[in-house]
Amino acid sequence: MLNTWDFISKLLPISQYLKDYNLNNALCDLLAGITVGLTLIPQVIAYASLAGLEPQIGLYSALCGGFIYAIFGTIPELNIAPTALLSLLTFQYVHNVTFGNTRAAIMLTFFAGVVELICGILHLGFLVDFVSTPVVSAFTSAGAITIASSQIKSLFGLNYKAESFINVWKQFFLHITGIQLWDTLLGLSCILILLLLRMVSKYGEAPTKNNRMSNKPSKSKQCIWYASVGRNAMVVVFSALMAFVFKFHKQTPFTLTSKVPSGFPNFSVPLQPIEANNGTNGTTISQMVAQLGYGIGVIPFVAILANVGIAKSFANGKVVDASQEMIAVGLSNIAGSFFGSFPVNASFSRAAVSSASGVRTPLSGIYTGIMVIMAFTFLTPYFSYIPKPALAAVIICAVVVMVDISITKSIWEGNRLDIVPFLVTFVACLISSIEVGILVGIFVEVCKLMYFTARPKVIIKQINVGQSYLRVTFTSSVFFSSAEHSREKILNYCLDEGRNIHIILLDCNRIFELDYTAGKCFESLVNELQTRQKYVAFLVSRSKTVKTLERCCTLKIDVFRNELEFITATQGEPATISICLLFRIHPGQRRRIHQIPFRRSLAHPQAQPKMQ
């Protein structure tokens, strides 16, 4: 029963923090949920247009994430809803399908959720470790630039079709004569206001930041803080009021959002084939999946990568259960697909707002979800007055902070070789697409990893103690990819005519893994050195490495536990010396001790131990 309860409490984190939930926590979560809702609602409407979908789809996508994550999530600051990067990726995979982009986005959400859920159940969170920080920073920055560029046409009131970064700017300059003055003025003004409100946030302070009444911030600081975190809602509402006033006087200087239907989203199964009708051919599920293509793998991969990264940023030193996070996001996408959602995950900007609002538990997502329900139930008739330049300004200001320029200096000063995958990923994302850039960056990192695995550092040093000898130290494990290179390097050094040294000690204490190919290369190395009247010994403390050498080498080799025993055996006077090799085995078993007698070799005047 205890194990069952532990399993349930781990699978449902809500059961853990509900034990100590009190009124103070509820008030803090309520304030944080409302504050995030003010940021979220205008964002998701804008992100829906970024994904090429109708505005209400953005609201539908923000419905389930807060409720599902409140049950299965572990990080209080996270809020699951549409994000800029996933919206851009969704547009790239659904805008050219033959069965409707809305239906395609919903199907993509369902499959992304299934993949994320399977990865969480199978504990595949380690896969994100194969994507390095430079690659993540590069595709995030390139994605932000691409997203901002895609909003240029709405910002200036232009109308053209373009997808990639290069085509967007090419079409912009081709249509530059069609710039709308009022749209441009409104869009640039909104950007200026949003940036100013972001800058003044440092002069404000959240009302729940401190629990002690003596440290409660002043009313002015609270007002500044509220104005900063609610800047998106303020700009959108003010722009909509302006458009309403103009329309009341029968003028439409701005390009407005299309009419948004009101009401709760319909519950429907996301996987439904299209039946043949009126002479048209139907579309099967398999055909739909084929049109979605790589998006079924790319969308969940990017979502997992972003979600785990954001969770670690707000974990406050605690260990993040990556598998549980993947389960929470996967269930959010699966549940959302039944209510018309496109792919969702956590957002760093919303998490920062939630953290500053003094959030206590993931239950704050429930209050945000209630605000979303109120929005598409009562406010949708007024969304049609929102100007598109205002939404473009919200998107641009939301993603501009994602461009990380300072990391290039840190990479250059830390390890200049890491600048290669960063630049390659960044350029590939801008020239081609986000998913291609990610794959190229991962490929470059894997190639770099394979190179260093195949070319490990081998330290060769001459030791002058009595009779001089060469100590060859392996700094890492030796596998088949690096075995031949290491053998040739050691052989060339030891057979240099200028070095008249007959004793070589191979220090294998840092070798944690030794495969069969590497063991045979060691055998070949010992054989070649012995044929040239060289004495070779091994310094090994791990029983696993000793066993691999014994199985791979048909020659008789000498193995020492430490360097002092080697020096005693090669330099000492006794004719026979016993060396004890202690093998690490499981507790309860008896330790085996090998007594290895040595004798002097007639080939050299000094003591030359040979295993009998």
N, C-alpha and C positions, 0 to 999 in steps of 0.2 A: 504493500500500500504506500509506503514511504517513497519507493522508487517511482511509482505511478504518479504521486503528487509532484515530485521533483520534475518529472517529464512534462506534466501539464503546466506547471508554473514556468518552465523554460519555454514551452511552446506558446503560452499565453502570458506574456509579461504583465498584462493588466492585472492579473491575480496577485502580483507582488506589490505594486504600489497602491492598490486599492486598500490594502490593510491599514496603511497609515494616512489615508486620504482624509483631509479635514477641510473646514470652511476656508481657512487661509489659503490652502492650496487651490481650492475651487475658485476663489476670487482672482488669484494670480493667473490661473489658466483661462478664466473668462476674459480678463483684460488682454492677455496675449492672443487668444483666439480671435477676438474682435479686431485687434490691431493688425494681425496677419490677414484677416479677411478684407480689411480696407486696402491692403497692398495686393492681395490675391485677385480680387474680382476684376479690376481694370487690366491686370496682367493677363489673365486667362482669356479675356476677350481679345486682347491684342495678339496673344500667341495663337489663337484659333485662326486669325487672318494670316499669320505667318505660316501656318500649316496648310493654308489654302482651303480652310473650312469656314462654315458659317459661325457667327459669334456665339450662338447659344451652345455650340458643341464645346467651346471652351468652358462654359459654366457646367455643362454636364460632366466634363472631364474632372472638374474639381469637387464633384459630389462625394464619391466613395472613398477617396484617399484619406481624408481626415478620420472617418469612422473606422476604416480597416486598420490604419496605422495605430489608432488609439488602443486597439486590442492586441495587435501583434508586434508593434514597434517597441524599440528600446531607448531611443534618444528623444527626450522631450521637445527639443528645438525643431525637429524635422517636420515638414509638412509636405505631403505627397499630392502633387498637382502638376499641370503642364509646365514645362520649362522651355526656354528659348532654343536650346540645342536639340532637344527631342522634337520640338515643333518643326525645326528646319529639316531634320532627318525624315520626319513623317511626310513632309511635303515632297521630298525627293523621291520617295517610294510609292506615293499614292496619286500623284497628280496626272500620271499618264495611263492609269489602269482603265480598262474598258467597262468595268462594272460599277463605276462611281467612286469618287474619292472618299466620300463619307463612309460608305460601306467598307472600303479598303482600309481606312484608318481604324475602324472598329475591329476588323479582323486582325489587323496588325497588333492592336492592343491585346487581344486575347492570346495570340501566339507568343507575344513578348512576355506576358504574364506567366504562361505555361513554362516557358524556358527559364525564367527567373525562379519560379517555384521549384522546378526540378533541380536547378543548380543549388538552391538552398537546402533542399532535402538531402542531396548527395554531398553536401559540404564542399562545394567546388569554389569556395571563396578564394582559395589560393591562386586561382587562375588570374586574378587581377594583379597579382604580384609580378606577372610577366610583362606588365606595362610600366615602364619606368616613369619617374616624375617629369623628366624633360619631354617625353612623348605626350603625357597627359597635358602638360602646360602648353605644348605646341598646338595640339588639335583643339584645345579649349580656346586659345587665343585666336587661332585661325577661324574657328567656328563663330566666335564673337564678331570678328571682322566681317565674315560672310553674312551673318545675320543683320548687322548694322547696314551693310551695303544693300541688302535686299529691301530695306525699308526706305531707301533714298527716293524711289519713285512715288511712294505715298507721301513722303515728307514734302516733295515739291509738286505734288498733284499731277504726276505723269502717269501714263498708262501704256505699258509694254510688258512683254513676257521675256523673262530671263531667269536662269537658274544659278549658274556658277558665278564665282566672284568676277572673273574676267568679262563674261557676257553681260553681267549687270552693269558694269561701268561702261562697256562698249555701247550698250543700248541707251544708257543715260546721256552720253555725249551726242548720240545720234538724234535724241529727242529733246535736247536741251532747250530748243526754241519754244517748246510747248509748256514751259514751267508756268504754273499758276501762282500769281502774286499772293493772293489771300492764303492759299494753302501753305506757301513758303513762309509767310510772316507768322502764321499761327504755329507751324511746326517748329521753327527756330525759336520762337518765344517760349514754347513749352519746354524745349530742351534747356534753354537758359534758366527757366524757373526751376526745373527739376534738379539741375546741377547746383544752383544756389541753395536750394533746400537741403540737398545732400551735404553741402559744405557747412551749413550752420548747425548740423546735427551734433557737432562736437561741443556746442555751447548749451545743449539741452541735456536733460537727464531723465531716465525712466522713473516713473513714480514708484515702482516696486523693486527698484534696484537694491535698496537697502531695507531691511526689515525693521530696523530701529527707528522710532518716530523722531528721535533727535537728529537723525541724518536724512530725514525726508527732504527731497529737493524742493526748491521754491516753485511757486505757481508759474513764474515766467519761464523757468527751465523746463517745466513739464509741458507748457504750451509749445515751446520751441521743439521739444522732442516729438510731440504729437504731430506737429506740422511737418516734421522731417519724415517720419515713418509713414504718414498718410499722404505724402506728396503726389503719388500716382492718382489716388482717388480725387484729390483736390484739383489737379490739372484736368482730369477727364471730366469731372462734374462742371467745372468752370467753362471748359470748352463746349460742353453740351448745352449749357445755359446760353452761351453766346449764339450757338447755332439755332437754338429754339427761338431766341429773340429775333434773329434775322429771318427765320422762316415764318414767324408770326407776322412779320411785315412783308411776307412774300418775296424774300430774297434768300438765295442759297450761294453765298460766296465760297463755302467750304465743301469739299467732297465728303459726304456723310456715309456712315455705316448702313448696310442694308437692314431692312426691317427684321426684328428678332421676335420669333413666336414665343409666347409665354406659356407657362404650365410646366408640370413635372415631366421629365423625360419618360418616354415609353419603355417598358421592359421588353426586351426582345433577345432572342438567341443570336449571338454574333456569327455563327457558322450556318448560313442558309444559302443553298444554291439558288441560282436565278433560273426560273422555269422558262422554256421557250414560249413565246407569245406573239401572235400576229405576224407569223412568218419569220420572226427573229430567232436566232439560235440562243439556247440557254447557256449558262456558265456553271460548271461544276466546282466543287470545293477545291479539287486538285488544280484546276485551271486558275482559280483565284490565287492559290498559294504560289503557283509558278510565276504569276505576275508580280507578286510581292517580292519575290527573289531573296536577295541577301538581307533585306530589311528584317526578316524574321530572326536573324542572328545578330545583326549590327545593333538594332534598337535595344534589345535587352543587355547586350555587352556594355554599351555606353551608359545605360541606366544603372547597371550594377556598379560600374566603375565610379560614376559620379556619386551614387548613393553611399557607397562604402567610404569614399573619400570625405564627403561632407560629414558623415557620422563620426569618423575619426577626428575631424576638426572640432566637433562640439562634444566629444566624449569626456573632456576634462580629465584626461589621464586614465580613464577606465578602459578596460579591454572591450573592444567592439565585437559583438557576435555577428560576423559578416553573413553567416548562413541565415540567421534569424532576420537580418535586414533584407536579404534577398527574398525570403518567404513573405515578409510584410509587403514589399513592393510588388512581388508577383501576384499576391492575392488582391492587392489594390487594382492592378491592371485587369485581372480576370473579372473581378466584380464590376469594375467600371465599364468593361466591354458590353455588359448586359444593359447598360444605361446610355449607350451612345458615346463613350469616351474614346479619345485618342491617347497614345502612350504618355504615361506620367512618371515622374520620379521626384526626388527632393530637390529643393533649390537653395543655394547658398545664401542668396539675398533674403529670402523668407525666413531661413533659419537664423540669420543674424538679427532680423527684426524680432523674431520670437524670443531669442535669447535676451535681447535688450529689454523686452517687455516683462521679464521676470517669470517666464514660464516654469512650471514645476514638473508637470507630467505630460505624456502624449495625449491626455484627455483634452488638451486645448484644441486639438484637431476637430473634436466634435462641435465645439462652438463655431469654429470656422466653417464647418460643413453646414451648420444651421443658417449661417449668414448667406452661404451660397444658395441654399434652398429658398430663402427669402428673396434673393436677387432674381432668380429665374421664375419666381412665382408672381412677384409684385412689380419689379422694376424693368422687366424686358421691354415694355412699350416705349420706354424713354431711351433705350440704348440706340435706337435708330437716329438719335440726334448727335451721337458721338462722332466728331470729325475724324477721318482717317489720319490726318497729319498728327493729331494728338496721340493716337494709338501708336503711330510710328515713333514719336518722340519717347513714349514710355518704353518701347522695346529697345531703342538705341541706348537710352540711359541705363537700362537694366543690364545690357550686355557689355557696355563699354568698360565696366570694372573687371570683366573677365579677361581682358587683354593684359597679360602679365609680361611687361617689358623688363622689369627689374631682375627677373630670374636669369636672364641671359648673362648679366654681370656675375651673378653668383655661380652659375655653371662654369663660366670662363675662368674665374678665380679658383674654383674648387677642382674641377677636372675638365680640361679643355676638350678631351675626346668626347664628352657628353654633348658638346655643342653640335656634333654631327647629326645624331638622331633628332635633335630639336629642330635644326634648320631644315632637314630633309622632310620631316613630318609637317612642319609649318608650310613649306612651299608646296608640298604635294596636296595638302588640304585646300590651299587657295587655287592651285592650278586645276586640280581634278575635282575631288569631293572629299567630304569629311571621312567617310568610311574607307576610301582608298588611302587617304593620308594616314589613318590609324594603322591599317595593314602594312603600309610601307614603313612606318615608324617601328612597329613591332618586329618586322623583318630585319631592319637595321640593328635593332637591339639584340635580336637572337644571333645575328651574324657576329656582332661584337662579343657576345657571351661565348659563342663557339670558338672564336679566335683565341680568347684568353684561356679557355678550357684546353684548347689544343696546344697552347704555348705557355705552360706554367713556368714560374720562375724557379730556376735551379741554382742554388748558391754553392759554388766550389771554392774551397779555401784550403791552403796548405798549412798544416799544423806541424810545428817544429818542437816535438817532445821526444827526446831520445832520437829514435829513427823517424825521420819526417814521413808524414802520410797525408793523403788528400781526403778531406771530409766533404762529401757531396750531400747537401741538404735539400730535400724536396719540400717545398713550402706548401704544397696542397696535394690532394689525392691525384692519383695517376690512372687514367683510363686509356682505352684503345686509341682515342684521338690524339693523345699527347705522348704515348709511350715511345713511338719510334723517334719523334723529335728529341725527347729527353735522352734516349739511348745514344743517338748520334752526337749530341752535344757533349755528353760525358765522355764518350769514346774519343772524340777528336781532342778533347782537352787532356785526357790522360795519356794519349799516345803521342803528345807533342814531344819532338826530339829534344827540346830544350829542358824538359822536366825529367830528371832521372829519379822518379819516385816509384817504388815497387809495391806500396801498400795503399789501398783505397778503401775507405769506409763509407758505405751508402747509408746515410741517416734517413730512416723511413718513419720516424716518430710522428711526423705531421701528416702521414698518409692515413686517412680514415677509410678510404675505399681503394681497392686494388682489384681490377678485373683480370680475367684470364689472359687477354692479349697483352696487358702490361706485365703480367707475371712471366710470360714467354719472352718478352723483350728483355727483362732482367736476366733471364737464363742465357739469352744470346749475348748480353753484355758481359756477364761473368765468364762465359766460355771464351770470348774473344780476348778478354784481358788476361785470363789464365794462360792462353796459348802464347802470350807475349811475356810470360814469366812475371805477371802481376798477381798479387794476392788481394782478393776482394772479400770483404766482410759486410754484414748487414747489422744496422743498429735499429732494432724493432722492440717496442714495448707492448704492442697490441697483438693478442693471440690470433685475432682474425686475419691480420696481415701475414703472420707467421704461417698459418695454415694455407693461405693462398700461395705463398712462396713454395711451401713443401709440395703442394699438388701440381704446380706449374713447372717446377725446376727438377729435372732429372739428375742434375749435378749435385754433388755434396757441397752445401753452403754452410758458412759459419754465421750464426745469429747471436748477437749480444744484447743484453738488456739495457746497458748504459755504457757510456764512453769510457768510464774508468775501468770497467772489466775488459774492454777492448785493448786499452793501453797496457793493462797488466798482462794480458795474454800475449800481446805482440812484443812487449819490451821486457817482461819479467824473466827471471831465471828458472823458476820451477818448470820441470819438464811436463807436468800434468796439472792442469787447472780445471776446477769444476765450475761451470756457469749454470746458475739456476734460472730457468724461464718460468715465471708464474703466469698461468693462463687465467684470465678473468672468465668465470663461469657463473651459473645461476646459484643463488644461495641454497644450501642444503646438499650440494654436491661436493665431492672431495676434489681438492686442487691437485693437479698433476705437476710433478716436478721432474724436469728432464735433466739428467746429469750428462753434460757434454764433455768428454775428456779430449784434451788437445795434446798434440805432440809437436816437437820441433821438426821443421822441414829442412831437408838437406840442400834444397835449392838456394837458400839464403842463409847467411851467417846468423841473422837474428831469428828469434822465435817466430815460427810461422804456424799458427794453429790450423788444423784440418779436422773436419768433422768425421768421426769414425762411423 
